């Protein structure tokens, strides 16, 4: 890797630090500490149960994985306390929202039995909230700059016992997606080295980031972090990591995706405003409804790894199927009240029915990190509110 590409990789990887550990993490003061609905495996220092692997679906634990989850939580906590020593502790990743919008999540009328699991009930329509965002930890970053883009869906009115016991989220089901099909890290030990180097105050440590990620991970980070979009509802998003579909012997691994109903895309503006993606979303929903499709990609071969999030499941071998239509009705979302509500929304892949259990090391680590950082942020914000 030549020196120019090396430094570019370092910059891109550093900007993508939060995508894994804290992507679309806990949002605000309305969230309570959550506990497991059922005992799982391995208690971490955070006091939560570490998820047990599903061998039938190809899950396998890495060495000392639950210990590394705690170490990652501790490193990220130090970063958050330092970054938000003054002011409100915001999301570590995706702090800049383009807006939170009301939506309808309508399951198609006809589905194969293999896909009619959990909340995917043919003909069922749910209300939902959707948060569109930039991935950078810097909320002042201009939208025209390359960045990962996020779409987080909170489906409401979903009955059934969830994987986490949280009264405020008892009837919600979350889906978290980014506008790239794969993630740049998978091995927990190497990811811990990446987080430590990226958060170091010493520049020479940041030069080690491409070695932490390896060539494959670095190239993915570069591509993910260079994304430029013109309108959040005209982008395709992916879950990056797999999820379970169903709970019985016929359960399977799947990935999710969402895309605009139309292939038409607005051109990038020549002289964009600093927050032009919010402006674009506001203009779109002032003019009429927006439409997106929600897709599911069932795994068709055990060779499609559920642990290595750097590997894309090729659509030629494993096609996506439309599960639902997302209608975002015409609305005025950009108000002080709704923006505050947006900041206080919480998203985690573990707000889920057992039929949609998160799979793979990325999701297992998320479970520990999200819970730990949620408590840290509440502690920080509560303490600041009590200050004279």
C-alpha positions as CSV (number, residue, x, y, z in Angstrom):
1,X,0.0,0.0,0.0
2,X,1.6,3.3,-1.1
3,X,1.9,6.2,1.4
4,X,-1.0,8.2,-0.2
5,X,-3.4,5.3,0.0
6,X,-2.1,4.4,3.4
7,X,-3.0,7.8,4.8
8,X,-6.3,7.9,3.0
9,X,-7.1,4.6,4.5
10,X,-6.2,5.8,7.9
11,X,-8.4,8.9,7.6
12,X,-11.4,6.9,6.3
13,X,-11.1,4.1,8.9
14,X,-10.8,6.7,11.7
15,X,-14.0,8.4,10.5
16,X,-15.8,5.1,10.6
17,X,-15.0,4.1,14.2
18,X,-18.5,4.2,15.5
19,X,-20.2,2.2,12.7
20,X,-19.6,-1.1,14.6
21,X,-19.6,-0.5,18.3
22,X,-22.2,2.3,18.5
23,X,-23.9,2.6,15.2
24,X,-27.3,4.1,15.9
25,X,-26.9,3.5,19.6
26,X,-29.1,4.6,22.4
27,X,-30.5,8.0,21.7
28,X,-31.7,9.8,24.8
29,X,-33.2,10.3,28.2
30,X,-36.3,8.3,27.7
31,X,-34.5,5.0,27.5
32,X,-34.1,2.7,30.5
33,X,-31.5,0.1,31.3
34,X,-32.7,-3.2,29.7
35,X,-32.3,-6.7,30.9
36,X,-32.5,-10.1,29.1
37,X,-35.9,-11.6,28.7
38,X,-34.3,-15.0,29.0
39,X,-31.0,-16.2,30.4
40,X,-28.3,-16.5,27.7
41,X,-24.6,-17.4,28.0
42,X,-21.7,-15.7,29.8
43,X,-22.3,-12.8,32.2
44,X,-20.2,-9.7,31.4
45,X,-19.0,-7.1,33.8
46,X,-21.9,-5.0,32.6
47,X,-24.2,-7.5,34.2
48,X,-25.9,-8.7,31.1
49,X,-25.9,-12.2,29.5
50,X,-23.8,-12.7,26.5
51,X,-25.7,-14.3,23.6
52,X,-25.1,-18.0,23.0
53,X,-24.2,-19.1,19.5
54,X,-26.6,-20.9,17.2
55,X,-24.5,-23.7,15.8
56,X,-27.3,-24.8,13.4
57,X,-27.1,-21.4,11.7
58,X,-23.3,-21.4,11.7
59,X,-22.6,-19.1,14.6
60,X,-19.3,-19.7,16.5
61,X,-17.7,-17.8,19.3
62,X,-14.3,-16.2,18.9
63,X,-11.7,-16.8,21.7
64,X,-12.5,-14.6,24.8
65,X,-15.2,-12.9,22.8
66,X,-17.3,-11.8,25.8
67,X,-14.2,-10.5,27.6
68,X,-13.3,-8.4,24.5
69,X,-16.9,-7.1,24.5
70,X,-16.3,-5.6,27.9
71,X,-12.9,-4.2,26.9
72,X,-14.5,-2.5,23.9
73,X,-17.2,-1.0,26.1
74,X,-14.6,0.4,28.4
75,X,-12.5,2.0,25.6
76,X,-15.6,3.5,24.0
77,X,-16.8,4.8,27.4
78,X,-13.5,6.7,27.9
79,X,-14.0,8.3,24.5
80,X,-17.6,9.3,25.2
81,X,-16.7,10.8,28.6
82,X,-13.9,12.8,27.0
83,X,-15.9,14.0,23.9
84,X,-18.9,15.0,25.9
85,X,-17.4,16.3,29.1
86,X,-19.3,19.5,28.5
87,X,-22.9,19.5,27.1
88,X,-25.3,16.7,26.4
89,X,-23.8,13.3,25.7
90,X,-25.1,12.5,22.2
91,X,-25.0,9.3,20.1
92,X,-21.4,8.2,19.6
93,X,-22.2,7.4,16.0
94,X,-24.8,8.9,13.7
95,X,-25.4,12.0,15.9
96,X,-26.5,14.0,12.9
97,X,-30.0,13.2,11.8
98,X,-31.5,14.4,8.6
99,X,-34.9,13.9,10.3
100,X,-37.2,11.4,11.9
101,X,-40.3,10.7,9.9
102,X,-43.6,8.9,10.5
103,X,-44.1,5.9,8.2
104,X,-46.3,2.9,7.4
105,X,-44.7,-0.5,7.2
106,X,-47.0,-2.7,5.2
107,X,-46.3,-6.4,4.7
108,X,-47.1,-7.6,1.2
109,X,-50.4,-9.6,0.9
110,X,-48.7,-12.8,-0.2
111,X,-45.6,-14.3,1.2
112,X,-44.0,-17.8,1.1
113,X,-44.5,-19.7,4.3
114,X,-40.8,-19.7,4.9
115,X,-40.7,-15.9,5.1
116,X,-44.0,-15.5,7.0
117,X,-42.3,-15.4,10.4
118,X,-42.4,-13.1,13.4
119,X,-43.8,-9.7,12.5
120,X,-43.8,-10.6,8.8
121,X,-47.6,-11.3,8.7
122,X,-49.0,-11.1,5.2
123,X,-51.3,-8.0,4.8
124,X,-50.4,-6.5,8.2
125,X,-49.7,-2.8,8.4
126,X,-47.7,-1.2,11.2
127,X,-46.9,2.3,12.1
128,X,-43.2,3.2,12.3
129,X,-40.6,5.9,12.8
130,X,-37.6,6.1,10.6
131,X,-34.4,8.1,11.4
132,X,-32.1,9.0,8.5
133,X,-28.5,10.0,9.5
134,X,-24.8,10.5,8.7
135,X,-22.4,8.0,10.2
136,X,-19.7,10.4,11.3
137,X,-19.2,11.0,15.0
138,X,-19.0,14.7,14.1
139,X,-22.5,16.2,14.1
140,X,-21.1,19.4,12.4
141,X,-19.8,17.6,9.3
142,X,-21.2,18.9,6.0
143,X,-23.5,16.5,4.2
144,X,-21.6,16.8,0.9
145,X,-18.6,15.1,2.4
146,X,-18.2,11.4,2.0
147,X,-19.8,9.4,4.8
148,X,-21.7,6.3,5.7
149,X,-25.5,7.0,5.7
150,X,-27.9,5.3,8.1
151,X,-31.5,4.3,8.1
152,X,-33.0,3.1,11.4
153,X,-36.6,1.8,11.4
154,X,-38.7,1.4,14.6
155,X,-41.8,-0.6,13.8
156,X,-44.6,0.0,16.4
157,X,-47.4,-2.2,17.6
158,X,-45.5,-5.5,17.3
159,X,-46.9,-7.9,19.9
160,X,-45.0,-10.7,21.5
161,X,-42.2,-11.2,24.1
162,X,-39.0,-9.4,23.0
163,X,-35.3,-10.4,23.4
164,X,-34.8,-7.5,25.8
165,X,-37.2,-6.6,28.6
166,X,-37.8,-2.9,28.2
167,X,-41.2,-1.5,29.1
168,X,-40.7,1.5,26.8
169,X,-39.9,-0.8,23.8
170,X,-42.3,-3.7,24.6
171,X,-44.1,-3.5,21.3
172,X,-41.4,-2.2,19.0
173,X,-39.1,-4.0,16.5
174,X,-36.0,-2.2,15.2
175,X,-34.1,-2.6,11.9
176,X,-30.7,-0.9,11.5
177,X,-29.1,-0.4,8.1
178,X,-26.3,1.4,6.4
179,X,-25.9,2.2,2.7
180,X,-23.2,-0.4,2.1
181,X,-23.7,-4.2,2.1
182,X,-20.7,-5.2,4.2
183,X,-18.9,-4.0,7.3
184,X,-15.1,-3.5,7.5
185,X,-14.2,-5.5,10.7
186,X,-15.1,-8.9,12.0
187,X,-12.4,-10.4,14.3
188,X,-13.1,-9.0,17.9
189,X,-9.4,-8.9,18.9
190,X,-8.4,-7.0,15.8
191,X,-11.3,-4.7,16.2
192,X,-10.3,-3.9,19.8
193,X,-6.8,-3.0,18.5
194,X,-8.5,-0.8,15.9
195,X,-10.7,1.0,18.5
196,X,-7.7,1.5,20.8
197,X,-5.5,2.9,18.0
198,X,-8.3,5.1,16.6
199,X,-9.0,6.6,20.1
200,X,-5.4,7.2,20.9
201,X,-4.0,10.7,21.4
202,X,-0.8,9.7,19.6
203,X,-0.9,10.1,15.8
204,X,1.5,7.3,15.2
205,X,-1.1,4.9,16.7
206,X,-3.6,6.0,14.1
207,X,-1.1,5.0,11.4
208,X,-1.6,1.4,12.6
209,X,-5.3,1.4,11.7
210,X,-4.9,-0.1,8.2
211,X,-2.8,-2.9,9.8
212,X,-5.6,-3.5,12.4
213,X,-8.2,-3.8,9.7
214,X,-6.1,-5.5,7.0
215,X,-6.2,-4.8,3.3
216,X,-9.8,-6.1,2.9
217,X,-11.2,-4.2,5.8
218,X,-9.4,-1.0,4.9
219,X,-10.8,-1.1,1.3
220,X,-14.3,-1.6,2.7
221,X,-13.8,1.3,5.1
222,X,-12.6,3.5,2.3
223,X,-15.6,2.7,0.1
224,X,-18.1,3.0,2.9
225,X,-16.7,6.4,4.1
226,X,-16.7,7.9,0.6
227,X,-20.4,7.7,-0.1
228,X,-22.2,10.8,-1.3
229,X,-26.0,10.8,-1.7
230,X,-28.5,13.4,-2.8
231,X,-31.7,12.3,-1.0
232,X,-32.0,9.9,2.0
233,X,-35.1,8.2,0.6
234,X,-33.5,7.5,-2.8
235,X,-30.7,5.3,-1.4
236,X,-30.3,1.6,-0.9
237,X,-29.5,0.4,2.6
238,X,-28.3,-3.0,3.9
239,X,-28.2,-4.6,7.4
240,X,-24.6,-5.5,6.7
241,X,-24.9,-8.4,9.2
242,X,-27.3,-11.3,9.4
243,X,-30.4,-12.1,11.5
244,X,-32.5,-15.1,12.3
245,X,-35.8,-15.7,10.7
246,X,-38.1,-18.0,12.6
247,X,-37.5,-20.0,15.7
248,X,-38.1,-23.7,14.9
249,X,-36.1,-26.3,13.0
250,X,-36.8,-24.4,9.8
251,X,-35.2,-21.2,11.1
252,X,-32.7,-19.6,8.7
253,X,-30.2,-16.8,8.4
254,X,-31.2,-13.7,6.5
255,X,-30.1,-10.2,5.7
256,X,-32.2,-7.1,5.2
257,X,-32.2,-4.2,2.7
258,X,-34.3,-1.2,1.9
259,X,-34.4,0.9,-1.3
260,X,-36.5,3.5,-3.0
261,X,-39.5,2.3,-4.9
262,X,-38.3,4.2,-7.9
263,X,-34.8,4.1,-9.5
264,X,-34.9,7.8,-10.1
265,X,-32.3,9.8,-8.1
266,X,-31.8,13.5,-7.7
267,X,-28.5,14.9,-8.9
268,X,-26.0,16.1,-6.3
269,X,-26.4,19.9,-5.9
270,X,-23.7,22.1,-7.4
271,X,-23.6,24.4,-4.4
272,X,-25.1,22.4,-1.5
273,X,-26.1,23.8,1.8
274,X,-24.3,22.5,4.8
275,X,-27.3,20.3,5.8
276,X,-28.7,19.8,2.3
277,X,-29.9,16.2,3.0
278,X,-32.3,17.5,5.6
279,X,-33.4,20.1,3.1
280,X,-33.9,17.4,0.4
281,X,-35.9,15.2,2.7
282,X,-38.0,18.2,3.8
283,X,-38.7,19.2,0.2
284,X,-39.6,15.6,-0.8
285,X,-42.1,15.2,2.0
286,X,-43.6,18.7,1.5
287,X,-44.3,17.8,-2.1
288,X,-45.9,14.4,-1.5
289,X,-45.5,10.8,-0.1
290,X,-42.2,8.9,-0.4
291,X,-42.1,5.1,-1.0
292,X,-39.4,2.5,-0.2
293,X,-39.3,-1.3,-0.3
294,X,-38.1,-3.5,2.5
295,X,-36.3,-6.7,1.4
296,X,-35.2,-9.9,2.9
297,X,-32.3,-12.1,1.6
298,X,-32.5,-15.7,2.8
299,X,-29.2,-17.5,2.9
300,X,-29.1,-20.3,0.3
301,X,-25.8,-22.0,1.3
302,X,-23.9,-22.7,4.5
303,X,-20.9,-21.2,2.7
304,X,-22.5,-17.8,3.2
305,X,-20.8,-17.0,6.5
306,X,-22.9,-15.5,9.3
307,X,-19.7,-14.5,11.3
308,X,-17.6,-12.7,8.7
309,X,-19.4,-9.4,8.1
310,X,-16.9,-8.4,5.4
311,X,-18.3,-11.0,3.0
312,X,-21.3,-10.1,0.8
313,X,-23.9,-12.6,0.1
314,X,-24.1,-12.3,-3.7
315,X,-27.6,-11.6,-4.9
316,X,-27.1,-13.9,-7.9
317,X,-26.9,-16.8,-5.6
318,X,-29.2,-15.5,-2.8
319,X,-31.8,-13.1,-4.2
320,X,-33.7,-10.5,-2.1
321,X,-37.5,-10.8,-1.8
322,X,-39.8,-7.9,-1.2
323,X,-41.4,-8.2,2.3
324,X,-43.0,-4.8,2.8
325,X,-43.7,-1.4,1.3
326,X,-42.7,1.6,3.4
327,X,-44.9,4.6,2.8
328,X,-43.6,7.8,4.2
329,X,-46.6,10.1,4.0
330,X,-46.4,13.8,3.2
331,X,-45.5,15.6,6.4
332,X,-43.8,18.5,8.1
333,X,-41.2,16.7,10.3
334,X,-38.6,19.5,10.8
335,X,-40.1,21.1,13.9
336,X,-38.3,21.7,17.3
337,X,-40.7,19.2,19.0
338,X,-40.1,16.4,16.5
339,X,-36.4,17.0,16.4
340,X,-36.2,16.6,20.2
341,X,-38.3,13.5,19.9
342,X,-35.9,12.2,17.2
343,X,-32.9,12.8,19.5
344,X,-34.6,10.8,22.2
345,X,-35.5,7.8,20.1
346,X,-33.5,4.6,20.8
347,X,-32.5,2.0,18.3
348,X,-30.8,-1.4,18.9
349,X,-31.0,-4.6,16.8
350,X,-31.9,-6.4,20.1
351,X,-35.2,-4.7,20.3
352,X,-36.6,-7.7,18.5
353,X,-38.8,-10.7,18.6
354,X,-37.0,-14.1,18.9
355,X,-38.0,-14.8,15.3
356,X,-35.7,-11.9,14.3
357,X,-32.8,-12.5,16.7
358,X,-29.5,-10.8,15.6
359,X,-26.8,-13.2,14.5
360,X,-23.0,-13.1,14.3
361,X,-20.2,-11.6,16.3
362,X,-21.0,-8.0,15.3
363,X,-24.4,-8.3,16.7
364,X,-23.3,-10.2,19.8
365,X,-20.8,-7.5,20.7
366,X,-23.4,-4.8,20.0
367,X,-25.6,-6.3,22.7
368,X,-23.0,-5.6,25.4
369,X,-21.7,-2.3,24.1
370,X,-25.1,-0.8,23.5
371,X,-26.3,-1.6,27.0
372,X,-23.1,-0.4,28.7
373,X,-22.9,2.9,26.7
374,X,-26.6,3.5,27.3
375,X,-26.1,3.5,31.0
376,X,-23.0,5.8,30.7
377,X,-24.9,8.4,28.6
378,X,-27.8,8.4,31.1
379,X,-25.4,8.8,34.0
380,X,-23.6,11.7,32.3
381,X,-26.8,13.5,31.2
382,X,-28.5,13.0,34.6
383,X,-25.5,14.4,36.4
384,X,-25.5,17.5,34.1
385,X,-29.2,18.1,34.7
386,X,-28.6,18.0,38.5
387,X,-25.8,20.6,38.3
388,X,-26.7,24.0,39.8
